[in-house]
């Protein structure tokens, strides 16, 4: 190849400049989980854009490969350095295994008050949600944004724990179980209707604590495309304040978890992604069921611009994740997730 061909033209240099910018942003995102929201609130907002940075760097890498340019190494190296980020965004195939006699099926679902305010223009959304849960029949289901009007509809579960935290005491979190509940509790996050509740059950002589965790909402309406509005500065400030609240809630949760010696399962809507400090704090050394046995993007929020995974099933290392599924049914602004796990 001649020296002339090796050199980038004006357009090539412009493309490479933007490539370098997005490679630097992706590299920066690798330290975001270590950036405490209370100290770096605006920086924490970038964690929501990590999927975008990953996809753009893939596009740049492919572009340079197709044009036979060594500039592909910039994005390639950054993507390799963030291998764990990339694999937590997209899974080609999960490490599925057969359930055992000790298996337990769990489900998490933010039902958005069963569509009581007709956000989705479709008949009987509430019934379809209940039918989905009943047809899947998980041993335990954790529901966020539960409405007390639907309590009787879950009578096919013999055991339950419901905590209503809204001002009118009509909405909150719920856990339904096929297994007897021997203990239960609520963490009572201050100044919010969001909360974390838990139940203790016994499975084959092992006591297991199951959390239903619902952290402070970002309150982003994808239909209004708030990121592009003129009030973006106010939006960023509100999001930064939300991240601060989430951190405080995660710290309260961590106190409860450290005081519990049982095996643990965490189900819930974190209202933040797997690239955030909040997720890192809550996950600790637990297994992410999607990473273990999921496939695809695992998108759990109905946001049109990029795949956001903000609902999680985390389990202690003593569990084996046999299966994981993200449901496609559009009955809420969230998609239900389900996993089958086994005690080793």
C-alpha positions in Angstrom: 0.0 0.0 0.0 1.4 3.4 -1.0 2.2 6.1 1.6 -0.7 8.2 0.1 -3.2 5.4 0.7 -2.0 4.9 4.2 -2.8 8.5 5.2 -6.2 9.5 6.2 -8.0 12.1 4.2 -9.9 15.1 5.7 -13.1 13.1 6.1 -11.2 10.2 7.6 -9.5 12.4 10.2 -12.9 13.9 11.2 -14.3 10.4 11.6 -11.3 9.3 13.6 -11.6 12.4 15.9 -15.2 11.4 16.8 -14.1 7.8 17.1 -11.4 8.9 19.7 -14.0 11.0 21.6 -16.4 8.0 22.0 -13.6 5.7 22.8 -12.5 8.1 25.6 -16.1 8.3 26.8 -16.4 4.5 26.9 -13.1 4.3 28.7 -14.3 6.8 31.3 -17.5 4.8 31.8 -15.4 1.9 33.1 -14.7 3.9 36.2 -18.3 5.1 36.6 -19.3 2.3 39.0 -16.6 3.5 41.3 -17.9 7.1 41.2 -20.1 7.7 44.2 -23.2 9.6 43.1 -23.2 11.9 46.2 -19.8 13.1 45.2 -20.1 13.0 41.4 -23.8 13.2 40.6 -23.6 14.6 37.1 -20.8 12.1 36.2 -23.1 9.3 37.4 -25.7 10.3 34.7 -23.2 9.1 32.1 -23.8 5.5 33.3 -27.1 5.6 31.4 -25.3 6.2 28.1 -22.8 3.3 28.4 -24.9 1.1 26.0 -24.7 3.9 23.4 -20.9 4.2 23.8 -20.5 0.5 23.4 -22.6 0.3 20.2 -21.0 3.4 18.7 -17.5 2.0 19.3 -18.5 -1.3 17.7 -19.7 0.7 14.6 -16.4 2.6 14.4 -14.4 -0.6 14.8 -16.3 -2.3 11.9 -16.0 0.8 9.8 -12.2 0.8 10.1 -11.9 -2.9 9.5 -14.0 -2.7 6.3 -11.8 0.2 5.1 -8.7 -1.8 6.1 -7.4 0.8 8.5 -5.4 0.2 11.6 -7.5 2.9 13.4 -9.9 0.0 14.3 -7.4 -0.7 17.1 -8.6 2.3 19.2 -12.2 1.0 19.6 -11.0 -2.6 19.6 -8.7 -2.1 22.6 -11.2 -0.1 24.5 -13.9 -2.8 24.0 -11.5 -5.5 25.0 -10.6 -3.6 28.2 -14.3 -3.4 29.0 -15.1 -7.0 28.2 -17.3 -7.4 31.3 -19.3 -4.3 30.3 -19.8 -5.6 26.8 -20.9 -9.0 28.0 -23.3 -7.6 30.5 -24.9 -5.5 27.7 -25.4 -8.4 25.3 -25.3 -12.2 25.7 -25.1 -14.4 22.7 -26.2 -17.4 24.7 -26.7 -18.2 28.3 -25.0 -21.0 30.3 -28.3 -22.8 30.8 -28.4 -26.0 32.9 -31.1 -28.4 34.0 -32.9 -27.5 37.2 -32.5 -29.9 40.2 -34.7 -31.0 43.1 -33.5 -27.9 44.9 -34.6 -25.5 42.2 -36.6 -22.4 42.9 -38.3 -20.2 40.2 -38.4 -16.5 40.9 -39.9 -13.6 39.0 -39.7 -9.8 39.2 -42.1 -7.4 37.5 -42.8 -3.7 37.8 -46.5 -3.7 36.7 -46.9 0.1 36.7 -50.1 -0.1 38.9 -51.6 -2.6 36.5 -52.2 0.2 33.9 -54.9 1.8 36.2 -54.4 5.1 34.4 -54.6 3.6 30.9 -51.0 4.4 29.9 -51.3 1.5 27.5 -54.4 1.8 25.3 -55.3 -1.9 25.4 -58.2 -3.6 27.2 -57.7 -5.7 30.3 -54.0 -5.1 30.8 -54.5 -5.9 34.5 -55.9 -9.3 33.8 -53.2 -10.0 31.2 -50.5 -9.3 33.8 -52.1 -11.6 36.3 -52.6 -14.3 33.7 -48.9 -14.0 32.7 -47.8 -14.5 36.3 -50.3 -17.4 36.8 -49.3 -19.2 33.6 -45.6 -18.9 34.5 -46.3 -19.9 38.1 -43.0 -18.9 39.7 -42.4 -20.1 43.2 -41.9 -16.5 44.2 -42.9 -13.3 42.4 -41.8 -9.8 43.5 -44.0 -7.0 42.2 -43.1 -3.3 42.2 -45.7 -0.6 41.8 -48.4 -3.0 43.1 -52.0 -1.7 43.6 -54.1 -3.0 46.5 -57.1 -3.4 44.2 -55.4 -6.5 42.7 -54.6 -8.3 46.0 -57.5 -10.7 45.7 -56.5 -11.6 42.1 -53.3 -13.2 43.4 -55.2 -15.7 45.6 -53.5 -18.5 43.7 -50.5 -17.8 46.0 -51.1 -19.0 49.6 -48.6 -16.6 51.1 -47.9 -13.0 50.6 -46.3 -9.8 52.0 -47.6 -6.4 50.8 -46.4 -3.0 52.0 -48.3 0.1 50.7 -46.2 3.2 51.0 -47.9 5.8 48.9 -49.8 8.7 50.6 -53.1 7.1 49.9 -51.9 3.7 51.0 -53.0 2.1 47.8 -49.7 1.4 46.1 -46.4 -0.2 47.1 -44.4 -3.4 46.8 -45.6 -7.0 47.1 -44.1 -10.5 47.3 -46.2 -13.6 46.7 -44.9 -17.1 47.6 -45.8 -20.7 47.3 -43.6 -21.4 50.3 -44.5 -20.4 53.9 -43.1 -17.1 55.0 -41.3 -17.5 58.4 -40.3 -13.8 58.7 -40.8 -10.6 56.8 -39.8 -6.9 57.0 -39.7 -3.5 55.3 -36.8 -1.1 55.1 -38.9 2.0 54.9 -36.9 4.4 52.7 -37.4 8.0 53.9 -39.2 10.7 51.9 -40.4 8.4 49.1 -43.0 5.8 48.2 -40.2 3.6 46.9 -39.0 0.8 49.3 -37.4 -2.5 49.9 -39.3 -5.4 51.5 -38.2 -8.9 52.2 -39.4 -12.4 53.3 -37.6 -15.4 54.7 -38.5 -18.8 53.6 -37.2 -22.3 54.2 -36.2 -24.4 51.1 -34.8 -27.9 51.8 -33.7 -26.9 55.3 -32.0 -23.8 54.0 -33.3 -20.4 55.1 -33.4 -18.0 52.2 -34.0 -14.3 52.3 -35.8 -12.8 49.3 -35.8 -9.1 48.7 -38.1 -7.0 46.6 -36.1 -3.8 45.9 -37.5 -0.7 44.2 -35.1 2.2 44.1 -36.0 5.9 43.4 -37.3 6.4 39.9 -35.6 8.6 37.3 -39.1 9.6 36.0 -38.0 9.8 32.4 -40.8 9.7 30.0 -39.5 8.2 26.7 -42.5 9.4 24.8 -41.6 13.0 25.5 -38.0 12.6 24.5 -36.8 14.6 27.5 -33.1 14.3 26.7 -33.6 16.6 23.7 -35.7 19.3 25.3 -34.6 22.7 26.2 -35.0 21.9 29.9 -32.1 19.5 29.7 -30.1 21.3 32.4 -33.1 20.9 34.8 -33.5 17.3 33.8 -29.9 16.5 34.5 -30.0 18.1 37.9 -33.1 16.1 38.8 -31.5 12.9 37.6 -28.4 13.7 39.6 -30.5 14.2 42.7 -32.2 10.9 42.0 -28.9 9.1 41.9 -28.0 10.6 45.3 -31.3 9.2 46.7 -30.6 5.8 45.1 -27.2 5.7 46.8 -28.7 6.5 50.2 -31.3 3.8 49.6 -28.6 1.3 48.5 -26.7 2.1 51.7 -29.8 1.4 53.9 -30.3 -1.8 52.0 -26.6 -2.8 52.5 -27.0 -2.4 56.3 -29.9 -4.9 56.3 -28.1 -7.3 54.0 -25.0 -7.4 56.1 -27.0 -8.2 59.2 -28.5 -11.3 57.6 -26.6 -14.5 57.4 -29.1 -16.4 55.2 -28.6 -17.1 51.5 -30.1 -14.2 49.6 -32.0 -13.5 46.4 -32.5 -9.9 45.3 -35.4 -9.1 42.9 -36.4 -5.7 41.8 -36.3 -2.5 39.8 -33.1 -0.6 40.5 -34.0 2.3 38.2 -30.4 2.3 37.2 -28.3 0.2 34.9 -25.6 -2.5 35.4 -23.0 0.2 34.7 -23.8 2.2 37.8 -22.3 2.6 41.3 -25.7 1.7 42.7 -25.8 -1.7 40.9 -22.1 -2.4 41.9 -23.0 -1.6 45.5 -26.0 -3.9 45.6 -24.6 -6.7 43.6 -21.3 -7.1 45.5 -20.1 -10.6 44.8 -23.6 -11.9 43.9 -24.4 -13.5 40.5 -26.5 -11.6 38.0 -28.9 -14.1 36.6 -29.0 -12.4 33.2 -25.2 -12.5 32.8 -25.2 -16.2 33.9 -28.0 -17.5 31.7 -29.7 -14.8 29.7 -29.4 -13.9 26.0 -29.8 -10.8 23.8 -29.8 -7.3 25.3 -32.0 -8.3 28.2 -33.9 -5.0 27.9 -36.3 -4.5 30.7 -37.5 -0.9 30.2 -39.6 0.2 27.3 -37.3 2.9 26.2 -37.1 3.4 22.4 -33.6 4.8 21.9 -31.3 2.2 23.5 -31.6 -1.1 25.5 -31.8 -0.3 29.2 -31.6 -3.2 31.7 -32.7 -1.8 35.1 -34.6 -4.8 36.5 -32.5 -7.5 38.1 -32.4 -10.9 39.6 -29.3 -11.3 41.8 -28.4 -14.5 43.7 -25.7 -15.6 46.2 -22.7 -17.4 44.8 -24.0 -20.6 46.4 -26.8 -20.7 43.8 -26.5 -22.0 40.3 -28.6 -20.1 37.7 -30.3 -22.7 35.5 -32.4 -20.4 33.3 -33.2 -16.8 32.7 -35.9 -15.2 30.6 -36.9 -11.6 29.7 -40.6 -11.5 28.6 -41.7 -9.6 25.5 -45.3 -8.9 26.6 -45.8 -5.2 26.7 -48.2 -4.8 29.6 -46.2 -2.1 31.5 -43.3 0.2 30.9 -41.2 -2.6 32.2 -40.8 -6.2 31.0 -41.0 -9.1 33.4 -38.0 -11.2 34.1 -37.9 -14.8 35.5 -35.1 -17.1 36.5 -34.8 -20.7 37.7 -32.0 -21.2 40.3 -30.7 -24.2 42.3 -28.9 -24.5 45.5 -25.5 -26.1 45.1 
